[in-house]
Amino acid sequence: MHETIFATQIIEEAKKYGDVKKIIVESGELGHVPPEEMRAVLERMVPDWEVVVEEKEAIVKCGCGYVGKPNIVERGHDHAVFFCPECNAVPEIIEGKDIVLKSVELKD
């Protein structure tokens, strides 16, 4: 259900620019809503818009010194299970957890 809240915020932000034709949204690999779910919700809520959802790769930082892509063992709605590929600890997410409106294209 919270994906609807995220989608509503994105739609309202896009509408501030005018008569929307297309939006590009970036959805983090470790975000609360998987990119395909975010796209489906947006397409359902604004069927006359072209909706593109791009996945932002996750980058993590671990106490062992590792910085890079995590070992993701499970992803789903509102959860992700991931570890440091070097030491198997749970690292801090640096990038790839947010949902961001990247661009808005307006109708002519």
C-alpha positions in Angstrom: 0.0 0.0 0.0 2.9 2.4 0.7 3.8 2.2 -3.0 0.7 4.2 -3.6 1.9 6.9 -1.3 5.3 7.1 -3.1 3.5 7.1 -6.5 1.2 9.9 -5.3 4.2 12.0 -4.2 5.9 11.5 -7.6 2.8 12.3 -9.5 2.1 15.5 -7.6 5.7 16.6 -8.0 5.6 16.0 -11.8 2.3 17.9 -12.1 4.0 21.0 -10.8 5.9 21.3 -14.1 2.7 21.4 -16.3 0.9 19.0 -18.6 2.9 15.8 -18.2 3.6 13.4 -21.1 6.4 11.3 -19.6 8.3 10.7 -16.4 11.5 8.9 -15.6 11.7 7.6 -12.1 14.8 6.0 -10.4 14.1 3.2 -8.0 16.9 2.0 -5.8 17.9 -1.7 -5.9 17.5 -1.9 -2.1 14.4 0.4 -2.0 11.1 -0.3 -0.3 9.3 -0.9 -3.6 10.9 -3.0 -6.4 11.1 -1.0 -9.7 8.6 -3.2 -11.5 6.0 -2.6 -8.8 6.7 1.1 -8.8 6.2 1.2 -12.6 2.9 -0.8 -12.4 1.5 1.5 -9.7 2.4 4.6 -11.6 1.0 3.3 -14.9 -2.3 2.4 -13.1 -2.5 5.8 -11.5 -1.6 7.9 -14.6 -2.4 5.7 -17.6 -2.0 8.6 -20.1 1.6 9.2 -19.1 4.6 7.3 -20.4 6.3 5.9 -17.3 9.9 4.7 -17.3 11.4 3.3 -14.1 15.1 2.8 -14.0 16.8 0.7 -11.3 19.6 2.4 -9.4 22.3 -0.1 -8.4 23.1 -0.3 -4.7 26.4 0.7 -3.3 27.2 -0.2 0.3 30.0 0.6 2.8 31.1 -2.0 5.3 33.0 -1.8 8.5 35.6 -4.2 7.0 36.5 -1.5 4.5 34.5 -2.8 1.5 32.7 -0.3 -0.7 30.7 -1.5 -3.6 27.8 -3.7 -4.7 26.3 -5.8 -1.9 25.6 -9.5 -2.1 21.8 -9.4 -2.4 20.2 -12.7 -1.4 16.6 -11.8 -1.4 14.5 -8.8 -2.6 10.8 -8.3 -2.3 8.1 -5.8 -1.4 9.4 -3.7 1.5 12.4 -5.8 2.2 15.9 -6.7 1.0 18.4 -9.2 2.5 21.9 -8.3 1.6 25.4 -8.8 3.0 29.0 -7.6 2.4 30.6 -9.8 -0.2 33.9 -9.6 1.7 33.0 -10.4 5.3 29.2 -11.3 5.3 28.3 -8.5 7.7 25.4 -6.2 7.0 26.8 -3.0 5.5 25.5 0.5 5.4 23.6 1.5 2.3 25.3 4.5 0.5 23.2 4.5 -2.7 20.3 2.6 -4.1 17.5 2.8 -1.5 15.6 5.8 -2.7 12.8 6.4 -5.2 13.5 9.7 -7.2 11.7 11.6 -9.9 14.5 12.0 -12.4 12.8 13.9 -15.3 9.5 15.2 -16.5 8.6 15.6 -20.2 5.7 17.9 -21.0 3.1 17.7 -23.8 3.6 20.1 -26.6 
